[in-house]
């Protein structure tokens, strides 16, 4: 079958590889759509801390069931021809994190396209429980968006966002926009901060009440006013830079919550005085756990305008060039979807 392989940094191409083997407890998919993620871009740049080469990329996946064991089908309600969203986190199910319902941070976690081969290929096998079918059919493009939206949803859950609250999201990339959408779905008022005017305009189209560009407006003052003179109830940091993490801690209101979903390898050197003085809850957020069904339901019910995230649609042969263009012009992209 055809697959998109990263041999090493800046060396990505479409190659022929052996197809997967079907086995009990796993379902065979014809892959239909794959989102290109920041993880894939980090792999292209050689900056991902956990990825080893060569590696088939891709973990934001939609597929059509091509084969499933009869017993597995009876237990899961899945059948050949169903279109599903794939939860790409292979957890052990036995460690204390899995037993606590936090499989997103399993001690032996393997993520498709990072620790093991990904889904940017023609066919793929995944555990049956990782294939999620909507209650009504959705497009493959939307199904491929469930995973990145889940990242934002996990951050919103970790920040304990409630209806009527004020929430700020720092970073208007795909994960920041996903967090914004899910915070709005929870009933919060949302402001979003980014350096790029293009990204802010896109976020405004999807429902951000306030967009803040640091080059044009003081972020701390704007967020103070947005939070009724106190600052936002919660801030979700979706950049992963030391400066923006510190900014979140400084701008959130006293007694507020900060959820850090942005990733970086850079050390964080900061004064924790503001965090102590305001008695903040500062938490990390990783992947998602148990959120796919709720996201699919919101999509089916039309409560989640996720399709507006898609800025580019490409074929498998175009992926190497698209990654190079994303590397050169990242602000022009929100979500690129590969049609398989």
MARKE-986538 format. One line per 5 residues: number of its first residue (from 1); their letters; for each residue x, y, z of N, C-alpha, C. Coordinates in steps of 0.1 Angstrom, whole numbers. Each point is the difference from the previous one (the first is absolute). Layout:
% residues N
NUM> a> X,Y,Z,X,Y,Z,X,Y,Z; ...
***
This chain:
% residues 340
1> xxxxx> 8,-12,0,-8,12,0,9,12,0; -6,12,-3,7,13,0,-1,6,14; 11,6,4,1,7,13,9,12,-1; -2,9,9,8,12,1,11,-2,11; 12,-1,-4,11,-4,9,10,11,2
6> xxxxx> 3,3,13,10,10,3,13,-9,3; 9,1,-9,13,-8,1,9,7,10; 0,13,0,8,8,9,-5,14,-2; 5,10,9,-5,14,-2,1,5,-14; -10,6,-5,-1,7,-13,0,-10,-11
11> xxxxx> -1,-13,3,-1,-11,-11,-12,-8,2; -11,5,-7,-13,-7,1,-4,-3,-14; -5,-13,-2,-4,-4,-13,-11,-11,1; -7,-2,-12,-10,-11,0,7,-12,-5; -1,-11,7,7,-12,-3,-10,-12,1
16> xxxxx> 5,-11,-5,-7,-13,1,4,-8,12; -9,-4,8,3,-8,12,-9,-12,1; 3,-10,8,-9,-11,1,-13,4,7; -11,-6,-4,-13,3,6,-1,-6,14; -10,4,8,-1,-5,14,-7,-14,0
21> xxxxx> 3,-7,11,-7,-13,2,-12,1,9; -11,-6,-3,-12,0,8,2,-10,11; -5,4,13,1,-9,11,-12,2,9; -3,-9,8,-12,1,9,2,12,10; -11,7,2,1,11,9,4,13,-7
26> xxxxx> 4,-1,-13,3,12,-7,-9,0,-13; -1,12,-5,-9,2,-12,9,6,-11; -3,-5,-12,8,5,-12,-8,11,-6; 7,11,-3,-6,12,-5,6,3,-14; -8,5,-9,5,7,-12,0,15,5
31> xxxxx> 12,5,1,1,14,5,-6,9,-11; -8,10,5,-6,9,-10,4,15,2; 4,4,12,4,14,2,10,0,11; 10,9,-1,10,1,11,3,15,1; -1,6,12,4,13,3,15,1,1
36> xxxxx> 6,11,-5,14,2,2,1,9,13; 7,-5,9,1,6,14,13,7,2; 1,8,11,12,6,4,11,-11,3; -5,-12,4,9,-11,3,7,-4,-13; -7,-1,-11,5,-4,-13,10,11,-4
41> xxxxx> -3,13,2,9,10,-4,13,0,9; -1,-3,13,11,-2,8,9,-12,-5; -7,-10,-4,8,-12,-6,7,4,-12; -6,8,-9,6,5,-12,12,8,3; -1,9,11,11,8,4,11,-7,8
46> xxxxx> -3,-12,4,10,-7,9,0,5,14; -11,5,5,-1,6,13,-8,-8,10; -6,-10,-4,-9,-8,9,9,-8,10; -3,2,13,9,-7,10,-2,-15,1; -11,-6,-5,-3,-14,2,1,-8,-13
51> xxxxx> -1,7,-11,-1,-7,-13,14,-5,-5; 0,-12,-5,12,-6,-6,-3,-3,-14; 11,1,-8,-1,-2,-15,5,-14,-4; -5,-6,-11,-10,5,-8,-14,-2,6; -10,8,-4,-13,-1,7,-11,4,-10
56> xxxxx> -11,-8,-1,-12,4,-8,-7,10,9; -3,11,-5,-6,11,7,-15,-2,1; -7,9,8,-14,1,0,-7,-7,12; -8,9,7,-8,-6,12,-14,7,1; -3,9,-9,-14,6,0,-7,-7,-11
61> xxxxx> -8,-10,3,-4,-10,-10,-15,-2,-1; -4,-2,-12,-13,-5,-3,1,-12,-10; -8,-11,3,1,-11,-9,-13,-7,-2; 0,-9,-10,-12,-8,-3,3,-15,4; -8,-6,8,3,-14,4,0,-9,-12
66> xxxxx> 11,-7,-2,1,-10,-11,-1,-14,5; 3,-3,12,-1,-13,5,0,0,16; -9,-8,6,-1,-1,14,-4,-14,4; 5,-5,10,-3,-13,5,-15,0,5; -7,-11,-3,-15,-1,3,-3,3,15
71> xxxxx> 9,-6,8,-3,2,15,3,14,4; 11,6,-6,2,14,3,-11,9,-5; -5,-3,-12,-11,8,-5,-12,-1,9; -3,-12,5,-12,-1,8,1,7,13; 12,1,6,3,7,13,0,15,-2
76> xxxxx> 5,4,-12,2,15,-1,-11,7,-8; -8,-7,-7,-10,6,-9,5,5,-13; 13,-3,-2,6,5,-13,-2,-10,-11; 1,4,-12,-2,-9,-11,8,5,-12; 3,-9,-10,7,4,-12,-8,11,-7
81> xxxxx> 7,10,-4,-6,12,-7,-2,12,9; 0,-2,13,-1,11,9,12,10,-1; -3,13,1,11,10,0,2,4,14; 12,0,5,3,3,14,11,10,2; 0,6,12,12,8,4,9,-9,8
86> xxxxx> 13,1,-1,9,-8,7,7,7,11; -1,-6,12,7,4,12,14,-5,-1; 11,7,-2,13,-5,-4,9,-3,12; -6,-1,12,9,-2,12,-1,-15,4; 11,-7,-1,0,-14,4,5,-1,14
91> xxxxx> -9,-2,9,4,-1,14,0,-14,5; 7,-3,12,1,-13,5,-12,-6,7; -8,9,6,-12,-4,7,3,-6,14; 12,0,4,4,-6,13,7,9,10; 7,10,-5,7,9,9,-9,8,9
96> xxxxx> 5,7,10,-9,7,9,-7,12,-7; 6,6,-11,-7,10,-7,-12,-5,-8; 2,-12,-6,-11,-6,-7,-11,-4,9; 3,-6,11,-10,-4,10,-7,12,6; 6,12,0,-6,12,5,-9,7,-10
101> xxxxx> -1,-6,-12,-7,7,-11,8,11,-7; 13,0,1,8,10,-6,10,-7,-10; -6,-8,-9,7,-8,-10,8,9,-9; -4,13,-1,7,10,-9,15,2,5; 3,-3,13,13,1,5,5,-14,5
106> xxxxx> -4,-10,-7,4,-14,3,16,0,1; 5,-8,10,14,0,1,7,-7,-11; -7,-8,-8,6,-7,-11,-7,5,-14; -5,12,0,-8,5,-11,9,0,-13; -7,-5,-11,5,1,-13,-10,8,-8
111> xxxxx> 5,10,-7,-9,8,-9,3,-3,-14; -10,-3,-8,2,-3,-14,7,12,-7; 10,-3,-8,7,10,-7,11,7,8; 2,-5,12,10,6,9,9,-12,5; -6,-8,9,7,-11,6,-1,-13,-9
116> xxxxx> -10,0,-8,-2,-12,-9,-5,6,-14; -1,-9,-9,-4,5,-14,-14,6,0; -1,11,-7,-13,7,0,-9,-3,-11; -10,8,-3,-11,-3,-9,0,7,-13; 11,7,-3,0,7,-13,4,-10,-11
121> xxxxx> -10,-9,-2,2,-12,-9,-13,-4,-5; 0,-11,-8,-13,-4,-6,-8,-9,9; 7,-8,8,-7,-9,9,6,-1,14; -8,-2,10,5,0,14,-8,-9,8; 7,-6,10,-8,-8,10,1,8,14
126> xxxxx> -11,0,7,0,7,13,-8,-9,9; 2,1,14,-9,-7,9,-15,4,-2; -9,-10,1,-14,3,-3,-5,12,9; 5,0,12,-6,11,9,6,14,-3; 9,0,-9,5,13,-5,-7,6,-12
131> xxxxx> -9,-8,-5,-8,5,-12,-14,5,5; -3,13,-2,-12,6,5,-9,4,-12; -12,-6,1,-10,3,-11,-10,10,5; -3,10,-8,-10,10,4,-14,-6,-1; -9,6,7,-14,-5,0,-7,3,-14
136> xxxxx> 5,9,-7,-5,3,-13,13,2,-9; 0,-3,-13,12,2,-8,5,14,0; 13,1,0,7,13,-1,10,-2,-11; 5,11,-6,10,0,-10,13,-5,6; 8,-6,-9,13,-5,5,9,12,5
141> xxxxx> -1,11,-7,7,12,5,-3,3,14; -13,0,4,-4,3,13,5,-11,10; -1,-12,-4,5,-11,9,15,1,2; 7,5,-9,15,2,2,3,11,10; -10,9,2,2,11,9,-3,-3,15
146> xxxxx> -6,-12,2,-4,-3,14,12,-1,9; 11,-5,-5,12,-1,9,6,13,4; 3,9,-10,5,13,5,-10,8,9; -13,-1,-3,-9,7,8,0,-6,14; 2,-13,1,1,-7,13,12,6,8
151> xxxxx> 11,4,-6,11,6,7,-5,13,7; -7,8,-8,-6,12,6,-10,-3,11; -8,-10,-3,-10,-4,10,6,-4,13; 11,-8,-1,7,-4,13,5,12,7; 5,10,-7,5,12,7,-11,7,7
156> xxxxx> -11,1,-7,-12,7,6,-5,-8,12; 1,-13,0,-4,-8,12,10,2,11; 13,0,-3,10,2,10,-1,14,6; -4,10,-7,-2,13,5,-13,2,7; -9,-10,0,-12,0,7,-9,11,-4
161> xxxxx> -1,3,-13,-8,11,-6,-14,-3,2; -8,10,5,-14,-1,3,-8,11,-8; -12,-2,-2,-9,9,-7,0,14,7; 1,10,-8,0,14,5,13,5,4; 10,-8,0,14,5,3,6,7,-11
166> xxxxx> 11,8,3,8,6,-10,13,-9,-2; 4,-3,-12,11,-8,-3,9,6,-10; 13,0,2,9,4,-11,8,-11,-5; 2,-1,-13,9,-10,-6,12,8,-6; 12,-5,4,12,6,-6,5,-9,-11
171> xxxxx> -1,5,-12,4,-8,-12,-13,-4,-8; 0,5,-13,-11,-3,-8,3,-10,-12; 9,-9,3,2,-11,-9,-11,-10,1; 1,-12,-6,-11,-10,1,-4,-4,14; 10,-2,9,-4,-4,13,-6,12,8
176> xxxxx> 5,12,-2,-6,11,7,-14,3,-5; -2,-2,-13,-14,2,-6,-9,-11,5; 5,-12,2,-8,-12,5,-4,3,14; 10,5,8,-4,4,14,-10,11,1; 1,10,-9,-10,10,-1,-14,-5,-3
181> xxxxx> 0,-9,-10,-13,-6,-4,-7,-7,12; 9,-8,7,-6,-8,11,-3,8,12; 7,11,2,-3,9,11,-14,7,-3; -2,4,-12,-12,6,-4,-12,-10,1; 3,-13,-3,-10,-10,1,-4,-2,15
186> xxxxx> 10,2,9,-3,-1,14,-8,13,5; -2,10,-8,-7,11,4,8,12,5; 13,0,-3,9,10,5,1,11,-11; 4,12,5,4,11,-9,15,-2,-3; 5,2,-12,13,-4,-3,8,11,-8
191> xxxxx> 11,4,5,10,9,-7,11,-9,-4; 7,4,-11,11,-7,-6,11,9,-4; 13,-4,3,12,8,-2,9,-7,-10; 5,8,-10,9,-5,-9,8,11,-7; 12,-3,-5,8,10,-7,-5,2,-14
196> xxxxx> -7,-10,-6,-4,0,-14,-14,5,-2; -1,11,-8,-14,5,-3,-8,-10,-7; 5,-8,-9,-7,-9,-8,-7,-11,9; 8,-4,10,-6,-10,9,-11,6,9; 2,12,4,-10,7,9,-13,2,-8
201> xxxxx> 1,4,-13,-12,2,-8,-7,-13,-1; 7,-11,-2,-7,-13,-1,-7,-4,13; 7,3,11,-6,-3,13,-13,8,3; 1,13,-5,-12,8,2,-12,-5,-8; 3,-5,-12,-11,-6,-8,-6,-12,6
206> xxxxx> 8,-7,9,-5,-12,7,-5,3,13; -1,12,4,-7,4,12,7,6,12; 13,3,-2,7,7,11,-6,14,2; -3,3,13,-6,13,3,10,12,-1; 13,-4,3,10,11,0,13,-6,-6
211> xxxxx> 6,6,-9,13,-4,-5,11,11,3; 11,-5,5,11,9,5,13,-3,-8; 5,10,-6,13,-1,-7,10,9,8; 10,-7,6,9,8,9,7,12,-6; 2,-1,-14,6,11,-7,-9,13,0
216> xxxxx> -12,-2,3,-10,11,-1,-7,4,13; 1,-9,10,-7,2,12,7,-7,12; 1,7,11,6,-6,12,-9,-12,5; 6,-12,0,-8,-12,3,-5,0,14; 8,4,10,-4,0,14,-12,9,2
221> xxxxx> 1,12,-6,-11,10,2,-13,-5,-7; 1,-6,-11,-11,-5,-8,-7,-11,8; 8,-10,5,-6,-11,8,-5,4,13; 6,10,6,-6,5,13,-14,6,-3; -1,7,-10,-14,6,-3,-9,-11,-4
226> xxxxx> 4,-10,-8,-8,-11,-5,-6,-8,12; 8,-1,11,-4,-7,12,-6,9,10; -7,11,-4,-7,9,8,9,6,11; 12,4,-4,9,7,9,8,-9,9; -2,-13,-1,7,-10,8,9,-9,-8
231> xxxxx> -2,-1,-13,7,-9,-8,-9,-12,-3; 3,-9,-9,-8,-11,-4,-1,-11,12; -11,-7,0,-1,-11,10,10,-11,-3; 3,-2,-12,9,-11,-4,7,5,-13; 13,-5,-1,8,2,-12,5,-13,-5
236> xxxxx> -1,-3,-13,5,-12,-6,12,5,-8; 12,-5,3,12,3,-7,2,-10,-11; 0,4,-13,1,-9,-11,11,3,-9; 11,6,5,12,3,-7,12,-9,4; 2,0,13,11,-9,6,13,8,1
241> xxxxx> -1,13,0,13,8,2,0,5,15; 12,0,5,1,5,14,-6,14,2; 1,9,-10,-5,13,2,-16,0,0; -6,-8,-8,-15,-1,0,-5,-7,12; 7,-10,5,-4,-7,13,1,10,11
246> xxxxx> 10,8,1,1,11,10,-11,10,-1; -3,3,-13,-10,10,-3,-14,-5,6; -3,-13,-2,-12,-6,4,-1,1,16; 11,-3,6,0,1,15,-2,14,5; 6,10,-7,-1,14,4,-14,6,-3
251> xxxxx> -7,-5,-10,-12,7,-5,-13,-7,6; 0,-12,4,-12,-6,6,-3,6,13; -13,0,3,-5,6,13,5,-7,12; 0,6,11,3,-7,13,-10,-12,2; 6,-11,4,-8,-12,2,-4,-7,-13
256> xxxxx> 6,5,-11,-3,-6,-13,7,-12,-4; -2,-5,-12,6,-13,-4,8,3,-14; 11,-7,-1,8,0,-12,2,-14,-4; -4,-3,-13,3,-13,-6,10,2,-11; 11,-8,1,11,1,-10,-1,-12,-9
261> xxxxx> -4,3,-13,-1,-11,-10,11,2,-11; 6,12,-1,11,2,-9,12,-8,4; 8,-5,-10,11,-8,3,13,7,-4; 10,-2,8,13,6,-3,11,-8,7; 12,0,-6,12,-7,7,8,11,8
266> xxxxx> -4,12,0,7,11,6,-2,0,15; 10,2,8,-2,0,15,-8,13,4; -8,-2,10,-8,11,5,6,6,12; 5,13,-1,6,7,11,-9,12,3; -6,-1,12,-10,11,3,-1,2,15
271> xxxxx> -4,11,4,-3,3,14,-14,-5,4; -1,-9,10,-13,-5,3,-8,8,10; 5,12,3,-6,9,9,-15,3,-4; -2,4,-12,-14,3,-4,-9,-13,1; 5,-11,-3,-8,-13,2,-3,-2,14
276> xxxxx> 9,2,9,-3,-2,14,-9,11,6; 3,13,-4,-8,11,5,-15,-2,-4; -3,-4,-12,-13,-2,-5,-6,-14,3; 8,-9,6,-4,-13,3,-7,-7,-12; 8,0,-11,-5,-5,-13,0,-16,0
281> xxxxx> -8,-5,-9,1,-14,-4,6,0,-13; 12,-6,-1,8,-1,-13,1,-14,-3; -5,-5,-12,0,-14,-3,5,-2,-14; 5,-12,-3,4,-4,-14,-12,-7,-6; 0,-1,-13,-11,-7,-8,7,-7,-11
286> xxxxx> -3,-13,-1,6,-9,-10,-11,-8,-7; 0,-1,-13,-9,-8,-8,-14,2,4; -8,-11,1,-13,0,5,-4,-13,4; -10,-1,9,-5,-13,5,-15,0,1; -7,-9,-7,-14,-1,1,-9,11,-6
291> xxxxx> 6,8,-8,-7,12,-5,-5,-1,-15; 4,-11,-7,-4,-1,-14,-15,-1,-1; -8,-8,8,-14,-1,-2,-7,14,1; 4,8,10,-7,13,2,3,9,-11; 12,0,-6,4,8,-11,-8,-4,-13
296> xxxxx> -1,-13,-2,-8,-5,-11,-14,4,1; -6,-1,12,-14,4,2,-2,15,-3; 10,8,5,-1,15,-3,0,3,-15; 8,-8,-7,1,2,-15,-13,-4,-6; -5,-12,4,-13,-5,-6,-11,10,2
301> xxxxx> 0,6,12,-11,10,4,2,14,-6; 12,2,-7,2,13,-6,4,11,10; 6,-4,12,3,9,10,15,4,0; 7,-6,-10,15,2,0,4,3,-15; 3,13,-3,3,4,-14,14,-4,-4
306> xxxxx> 4,-13,2,13,-4,-2,5,1,-14; -9,-1,-10,4,0,-14,7,13,-4; -2,11,8,7,12,-3,15,0,3; 4,-10,7,14,-2,3,8,-4,-13; -7,-7,-9,7,-5,-12,4,11,-10
311> xxxxx> 12,2,-2,5,11,-9,6,-6,-13; 4,-13,0,6,-6,-11,-4,-15,-1; -2,-5,-12,-3,-14,-3,10,-4,-11; 7,-11,3,11,-5,-9,-1,-15,-2; 6,-5,-10,2,-14,-2,13,-5,6
316> xxxxx> 1,-13,1,12,-6,6,13,4,-7; 0,1,-13,12,4,-7,4,14,3; -9,8,5,3,14,3,5,3,14; 0,-10,8,4,2,14,14,5,2; 11,-6,-7,13,6,2,1,15,-3
321> xxxxx> -6,4,-11,0,14,-4,-9,9,10; -11,-6,5,-8,7,10,8,2,13; 7,-10,5,8,2,12,11,10,-2; 6,1,-12,10,10,-2,-6,14,0; -13,1,-6,-6,13,0,-5,4,14
326> xxxxx> -5,-10,8,-4,3,14,12,5,8; 12,-6,-3,12,4,7,3,15,-3; -2,3,-13,4,14,-4,-11,10,3; -13,-4,0,-11,10,2,-10,-6,10; 4,-2,12,-10,-7,9,-13,7,3
331> xxxxx> 1,14,0,-12,7,3,-11,-1,-11; 3,-5,-12,-10,-1,-10,-8,-13,2; 4,-8,9,-7,-13,2,-7,0,14; -12,-6,0,-6,-4,13,1,-15,0; -8,-6,-9,0,-15,-1,0,-4,-15
336> xxxxx> 11,-8,-3,0,-6,-14,-4,-14,2; -9,-5,-9,-5,-13,0,5,-7,-12; 6,-12,2,4,-9,-11,-11,-9,-4; -4,0,-12,-10,-10,-5,7,-12,-5; -3,-12,6,6,-12,-5,-10,-7,-9
***
